[in-house]
Amino acid sequence: ALLRSDVQTKLKLVNTGVRLLEKCDDPLMPFGFRLTCEGVPCLLPYMTKQLLFLSTPELRALLTRRSLAPDVGNPSLVAALETAAAGSVAIVHDPQGRRGFDPT
């Protein structure tokens, strides 16, 4: 029906699909794109870098203070913060403290 409609009304299709990445014009960023909210469920299972696994108290502190101090007391989180490059990171709520991603 859509193709028949195009013949009659000259329909133009501008964008389709899900945006996984968005262009980032900040010259200080090493990668010219950032992860979008729509792209997280698609790309998260394949991400091996730029991941932060936060427990419930850590996530609550981040949402309350709007920053995450590197002296949070969790050695694996401190290491993840120190190794993260400039740019986007995916924050995964990890209430059990497994520091891993379970897609189920």
KETORKE-270698 format. One line per 4 residues: number of its first residue (from 1); their letters; for each residue x, y, z of N, C-alpha, C, CB. Coordinates in nm, 4 decimals. Atoms other than C-alpha are relative to their C-alpha. Glycine has a CB too. Layout:
<pts>
NUM) a) X,Y,Z,X,Y,Z,X,Y,Z,X,Y,Z ~ ...
</pts>
This chain:
<pts>
1) allr) 0.0826,-0.1182,0.0000,0.0000,0.0000,0.0000,0.0872,0.1248,0.0000,-0.0941,-0.0003,0.1202 ~ -0.0878,-0.1159,-0.0061,0.2872,0.2359,0.0794,0.0617,0.0294,-0.1361,0.1095,-0.0217,0.1036 ~ -0.0599,-0.0219,0.1319,0.4476,0.1829,-0.2623,-0.1025,0.0538,-0.0995,0.0608,-0.1303,-0.0530 ~ 0.1054,-0.0536,0.0873,0.1159,0.2420,-0.4413,-0.0283,0.1454,0.0339,-0.1290,-0.0833,0.0125
5) sdvq) 0.0218,-0.1367,-0.0434,0.0696,0.5583,-0.2377,0.1090,0.0911,-0.0545,-0.0048,0.0078,0.1525 ~ -0.1120,-0.0793,0.0496,0.4137,0.6780,-0.3489,-0.0198,0.0390,-0.1458,0.1305,-0.0770,0.0160 ~ 0.0240,-0.0294,0.1416,0.3141,0.6581,-0.7181,-0.1008,0.1131,-0.0137,-0.0501,-0.1258,-0.0744 ~ 0.1063,-0.0994,0.0105,0.0091,0.8721,-0.6554,0.0370,0.1335,0.0639,-0.1254,-0.0531,0.0636
9) tklk) -0.0214,-0.1251,-0.0735,0.1400,1.1307,-0.4080,0.1460,0.0441,0.0094,-0.0548,-0.0141,0.1376 ~ -0.1429,-0.0311,-0.0051,0.5196,1.1333,-0.4544,0.0497,0.0101,0.1443,0.0284,0.1310,-0.0746 ~ -0.0385,0.0096,-0.1394,0.5787,1.0309,-0.0932,0.1521,-0.0098,0.0117,-0.0677,-0.1210,0.0667 ~ -0.1447,0.0063,-0.0237,0.9343,1.0906,0.0335,0.0244,-0.0597,0.1376,0.0659,0.1413,-0.0114
13) lvnt) -0.0373,0.0654,-0.1242,1.0806,0.8649,0.2985,0.1349,0.0568,0.0424,0.0055,-0.1563,-0.0160 ~ -0.1201,-0.0705,-0.0409,1.3390,1.0626,0.4939,0.0895,-0.0869,0.0888,-0.0373,0.1279,0.0728 ~ -0.0789,0.0799,-0.0940,1.4543,0.8412,0.7845,-0.0727,-0.1296,0.0320,0.0280,0.0792,0.1297 ~ 0.0573,0.1278,-0.0430,1.3992,0.4766,0.8725,0.0959,-0.0655,0.0981,-0.0277,-0.0940,-0.1219
17) gvrl) -0.0859,0.0772,-0.0895,1.5307,0.2409,1.1348,0.0193,0.0642,0.1351,0.1328,-0.0211,-0.0630 ~ -0.0297,-0.0457,-0.1347,1.6703,0.2934,1.4813,0.1363,0.0671,-0.0010,-0.0040,-0.1174,0.1017 ~ -0.1292,-0.0692,-0.0110,1.9424,0.5476,1.5506,0.0817,-0.0683,0.1088,-0.0191,0.1528,0.0317 ~ -0.0881,0.0629,-0.0975,2.2237,0.3601,1.7217,0.1015,0.0996,0.0536,0.0713,-0.1198,-0.0620
21) lekc) -0.1010,-0.0995,-0.0356,2.4778,0.6411,1.7210,-0.0440,0.1360,-0.0504,0.1386,-0.0376,-0.0582 ~ 0.0327,-0.1369,0.0368,2.4525,1.0173,1.6988,0.1301,0.0766,-0.0183,-0.0909,0.0679,0.1075 ~ -0.1215,-0.0766,0.0281,2.7090,1.2560,1.5522,0.0292,0.0944,0.1155,-0.0138,0.0789,-0.1321 ~ -0.0449,-0.0866,-0.1088,2.9078,1.4424,1.8165,0.1059,0.0933,-0.0573,0.0562,-0.0834,0.1220
25) ddpl) -0.0893,-0.0970,0.0628,3.0770,1.7616,1.7007,0.1082,0.0539,0.0936,-0.0804,0.1143,-0.0531 ~ -0.1011,-0.0455,-0.0946,3.3003,1.8057,2.0074,0.1379,-0.0446,-0.0479,-0.0290,-0.0544,0.1425 ~ -0.1324,0.0382,0.0504,3.6605,1.8168,1.8791,0.0866,-0.0714,0.1039,0.0726,0.1227,-0.0490 ~ -0.0788,0.0660,-0.1039,3.7904,1.6877,2.2154,-0.0345,-0.1479,0.0140,-0.0209,0.0698,0.1327
29) mpfg) 0.0407,0.1396,-0.0085,3.6074,1.3573,2.1752,0.0804,-0.0831,-0.0991,-0.1515,-0.0148,-0.0267 ~ -0.0805,0.0822,0.0903,3.8225,1.0783,2.0299,-0.0825,-0.0718,-0.1063,0.0772,-0.1011,0.0795 ~ 0.0893,0.0685,0.0933,3.5225,0.9195,1.8567,-0.1095,0.0992,-0.0371,-0.0602,-0.1328,0.0623 ~ 0.0923,-0.1019,0.0464,3.2925,1.1385,1.6471,-0.1473,-0.0298,0.0200,0.0233,0.0235,-0.1407
33) frlt) 0.1397,0.0367,-0.0218,2.9740,0.9636,1.7591,-0.0213,-0.0389,0.1447,-0.0419,-0.1148,-0.0929 ~ 0.0351,0.0446,-0.1345,2.7926,0.8916,2.0832,-0.1192,-0.0930,-0.0072,-0.0301,0.1198,0.0923 ~ 0.1067,0.0985,-0.0090,2.5549,0.6157,2.1845,-0.1325,0.0701,0.0296,0.0318,-0.1054,0.1088 ~ 0.1322,-0.0566,-0.0266,2.1835,0.7033,2.1731,-0.0785,-0.0924,0.0930,-0.0776,0.0226,-0.1322
37) cegv) 0.0860,0.0815,-0.0876,1.9153,0.5836,2.4140,-0.0620,-0.1155,-0.0778,-0.1113,0.0868,0.0634 ~ 0.0603,0.1048,0.0813,1.7565,0.3892,2.1295,0.1005,-0.1089,-0.0360,-0.0589,0.0596,-0.1263 ~ -0.1033,0.0944,0.0393,2.0882,0.2220,2.0495,0.0523,-0.0880,0.1121,0.1123,0.0734,-0.0587 ~ -0.0534,0.0758,-0.1137,2.1686,0.0980,2.4005,-0.0436,-0.1461,-0.0009,-0.0434,0.0645,0.1298
41) pcll) 0.0381,0.1425,-0.0038,1.9566,-0.2210,2.3908,0.0612,-0.0826,-0.1132,-0.1504,-0.0126,-0.0058 ~ -0.0570,0.0727,0.1147,2.1001,-0.3131,2.0506,0.1504,-0.0222,0.0147,-0.0278,0.0762,-0.1294 ~ -0.1463,0.0060,-0.0034,2.4677,-0.2428,2.1200,0.0577,-0.0492,0.1322,0.0554,0.1347,-0.0295 ~ -0.0538,0.0368,-0.1309,2.5061,-0.3150,2.4932,0.0519,-0.1439,0.0082,-0.1056,0.0199,0.1040
45) pymt) -0.0534,0.1368,-0.0093,2.5422,-0.6947,2.4549,0.1352,-0.0185,-0.0693,-0.0990,-0.0965,-0.0593 ~ -0.1252,0.0125,0.0756,2.8375,-0.6350,2.2193,0.1095,0.0921,0.0515,-0.0250,0.0289,-0.1461 ~ -0.0986,-0.0952,-0.0515,3.0134,-0.3633,2.4192,0.0948,-0.0687,0.0972,-0.0697,0.1187,0.0686 ~ -0.1006,0.0546,-0.0912,3.3374,-0.4597,2.5927,0.0767,0.1110,0.0712,0.0972,-0.0902,-0.0761
49) kqll) -0.0684,-0.1151,-0.0592,3.4683,-0.1116,2.6758,-0.1041,0.1069,0.0298,0.1122,0.0554,-0.0948 ~ 0.0857,-0.1130,-0.0338,3.3191,0.2071,2.8165,-0.1271,-0.0443,0.0733,-0.0369,0.0766,-0.1263 ~ 0.1113,0.0494,-0.0813,3.0930,0.0111,3.0551,0.0277,0.0264,0.1472,-0.0233,-0.1509,-0.0244 ~ -0.0087,-0.0166,-0.1445,3.0303,0.1066,3.4166,-0.1137,-0.0790,0.0629,-0.0062,0.1511,0.0411
53) flst) 0.1004,0.0790,-0.0708,2.8495,-0.1440,3.6385,-0.0158,0.0598,0.1392,0.0403,-0.1521,0.0071 ~ 0.0239,-0.0682,-0.1260,2.6907,0.0390,3.9327,-0.0994,-0.0765,0.0862,-0.0503,0.1410,-0.0251 ~ 0.0948,0.0569,-0.0954,2.5299,-0.1061,4.2418,-0.1106,0.1021,0.0243,0.0709,-0.0396,0.1341 ~ 0.1117,-0.0911,-0.0276,2.2060,0.0459,4.3656,0.0463,0.1239,0.0770,-0.1094,-0.0728,0.0793
57) pelr) -0.0458,-0.1220,-0.0693,2.3787,0.2795,4.6177,0.0868,0.0899,-0.0897,0.0791,-0.0382,0.1255 ~ -0.0841,-0.0792,0.0902,2.6336,0.3882,4.3538,-0.0859,0.0738,-0.1022,0.1025,-0.0901,-0.0718 ~ 0.0890,-0.0633,0.0976,2.3587,0.4567,4.1002,-0.0805,0.1110,0.0660,-0.0944,-0.1041,-0.0632 ~ 0.0749,-0.1017,-0.0737,2.1564,0.6451,4.3606,0.0881,0.1226,0.0239,-0.0519,-0.0568,0.1346
61) allt) -0.0928,-0.1115,-0.0226,2.4640,0.8566,4.4442,0.0236,0.0778,-0.1292,0.1341,-0.0516,0.0558 ~ -0.0195,-0.0662,0.1294,2.5217,0.9299,4.0747,-0.1201,0.0863,-0.0360,0.0249,-0.1037,-0.1101 ~ 0.1206,-0.0751,0.0347,2.1605,1.0380,4.0223,-0.0232,0.1173,0.0957,-0.1215,-0.0927,0.0009 ~ 0.0188,-0.1071,-0.0982,2.1602,1.2478,4.3419,0.1015,0.1122,-0.0196,0.0108,-0.0558,0.1421
65) rrsl) -0.1068,-0.1008,0.0103,2.4967,1.4240,4.2992,0.0302,0.0423,-0.1427,0.1255,-0.0527,0.0627 ~ -0.0239,-0.0255,0.1423,2.5012,1.4127,3.9160,0.1484,-0.0077,-0.0367,-0.0548,0.1366,-0.0378 ~ -0.1403,0.0282,0.0302,2.8668,1.3085,3.9322,0.0392,-0.1242,0.0794,0.0933,0.1230,0.0351 ~ -0.0469,0.1214,-0.0660,3.0594,1.0012,4.0346,0.1457,0.0207,0.0358,-0.0189,-0.1264,-0.0906
69) apdv) -0.1366,-0.0250,-0.0457,3.3675,1.0631,4.2440,0.0839,-0.1260,-0.0156,0.0010,0.0476,0.1469 ~ -0.0846,0.1181,0.0155,3.6610,0.8315,4.1694,0.0399,-0.0645,0.1322,0.1232,0.0366,-0.0758 ~ -0.0338,0.0590,-0.1294,3.7038,0.7688,4.5437,-0.1222,-0.0674,0.0628,0.0560,0.1074,0.0947 ~ 0.1246,0.0595,-0.0465,3.3773,0.5745,4.5709,0.0211,-0.1208,0.0899,-0.0837,-0.0395,-0.1172
73) gnps) -0.0265,0.1112,-0.0898,3.5454,0.2901,4.7591,-0.0112,-0.1370,-0.0639,-0.0920,0.0069,0.1139 ~ 0.0132,0.1277,0.0694,3.4697,0.0169,4.5067,0.1187,-0.0128,-0.0964,-0.1382,-0.0102,-0.0766 ~ -0.1210,0.0079,0.0840,3.8034,-0.0933,4.3520,-0.0275,-0.0281,-0.1476,0.0905,-0.1069,0.0532 ~ 0.0262,0.0290,0.1407,3.6511,-0.2364,4.0320,-0.0637,0.1201,-0.0711,-0.0910,-0.1227,-0.0123
77) lvaa) 0.0583,-0.1205,0.0599,3.4483,0.0821,3.9738,0.1063,0.1065,-0.0204,-0.1136,0.0550,0.0878 ~ -0.1104,-0.0957,0.0138,3.7548,0.2977,4.0374,0.0856,-0.0369,-0.1207,0.0868,0.0035,0.1290 ~ -0.0793,0.0446,0.1156,3.9496,0.0886,3.7834,-0.0743,0.0278,-0.1301,0.0327,-0.1506,0.0112 ~ 0.0786,-0.0257,0.1216,3.6658,0.1181,3.5286,-0.0025,0.1490,-0.0328,-0.1440,-0.0527,0.0164
81) leta) -0.0017,-0.1454,0.0227,3.6548,0.4970,3.5764,0.1353,0.0464,-0.0516,-0.0345,0.0749,0.1292 ~ -0.1344,-0.0403,0.0422,4.0311,0.5245,3.5349,0.0318,-0.0462,-0.1417,0.1039,-0.0554,0.0964 ~ -0.0306,0.0506,0.1340,4.0407,0.3139,3.2167,-0.0967,0.0499,-0.1065,-0.0008,-0.1504,0.0011 ~ 0.0967,-0.0501,0.0985,3.7360,0.4741,3.0519,0.0605,0.1183,-0.0751,-0.1337,0.0416,0.0689
85) aags) -0.0481,-0.1099,0.0834,3.8294,0.7001,2.7631,-0.1019,0.1131,0.0022,0.0261,-0.0476,-0.1455 ~ 0.0933,-0.1123,0.0119,3.6757,1.0410,2.7073,-0.1108,-0.0381,-0.0966,0.0727,0.1292,-0.0475 ~ 0.1127,0.0310,0.0875,3.3325,1.0148,2.5528,-0.1109,-0.0695,0.0752,0.0451,-0.0859,-0.1161 ~ 0.1163,0.0660,-0.0581,3.0196,0.8144,2.6126,0.0386,-0.1263,0.0755,-0.1008,-0.0335,-0.1083
89) vaiv) -0.0094,0.1266,-0.0707,2.9941,0.5351,2.8651,-0.1417,-0.0516,0.0203,0.0757,0.0154,0.1367 ~ 0.1301,0.0603,-0.0305,2.7080,0.2940,2.9236,0.0024,-0.0402,0.1463,-0.0309,-0.1237,-0.0931 ~ 0.0110,0.0320,-0.1414,2.5999,0.2692,3.2858,-0.1040,-0.1095,0.0144,-0.0376,0.1258,0.0849 ~ 0.0874,0.1155,-0.0170,2.4505,-0.0685,3.3770,-0.0308,-0.0159,0.1483,0.0653,-0.1294,-0.0579
93) hdpq) 0.0394,0.0230,-0.1388,2.2509,-0.1088,3.6976,0.0271,-0.1459,0.0331,-0.1507,0.0362,0.0237 ~ -0.0461,0.1336,-0.0373,2.4048,-0.4101,3.8691,-0.0257,-0.0219,0.1488,0.1511,-0.0186,-0.0334 ~ 0.0322,0.0093,-0.1431,2.2214,-0.4657,4.2003,0.0669,-0.1165,0.0717,-0.1478,-0.0115,0.0170 ~ -0.0649,0.1152,-0.0635,2.3846,-0.8061,4.2658,0.1523,0.0138,0.0065,-0.0360,-0.1268,-0.0748
97) grrg) -0.1444,-0.0209,-0.0036,2.7363,-0.6706,4.2112,0.0795,-0.1008,-0.0802,0.0466,-0.0027,0.1398 ~ -0.0693,0.1009,0.0821,2.8281,-0.9253,3.9423,0.1020,0.0617,-0.0944,-0.1009,-0.0799,-0.0804 ~ -0.0897,-0.0720,0.0923,3.0073,-0.6625,3.7302,0.0028,-0.0664,-0.1367,0.1426,0.0067,0.0573 ~ 0.0126,0.0614,0.1311,2.8837,-0.8358,3.4174,-0.1375,0.0292,-0.0562,0.0248,-0.1517,0.0072
101) fdpt) 0.1259,-0.0293,0.0661,2.6039,-0.7983,3.1684,-0.0759,-0.1285,-0.0262,0.0235,0.0761,-0.1308 ~ 0.0876,0.1143,0.0243,2.3168,-1.0459,3.1618,-0.1175,0.0483,-0.0836,-0.0488,-0.0649,0.1343 ~ 0.1041,-0.0554,0.0880,2.0898,-0.9758,2.8610,-0.1406,-0.0505,0.0299,0.0331,-0.0314,-0.1422 ~ 0.1349,0.0505,-0.0275,1.7975,-1.1753,3.0050,-0.0703,0.0787,0.1073,0.0056,-0.1442,0.0401
</pts>
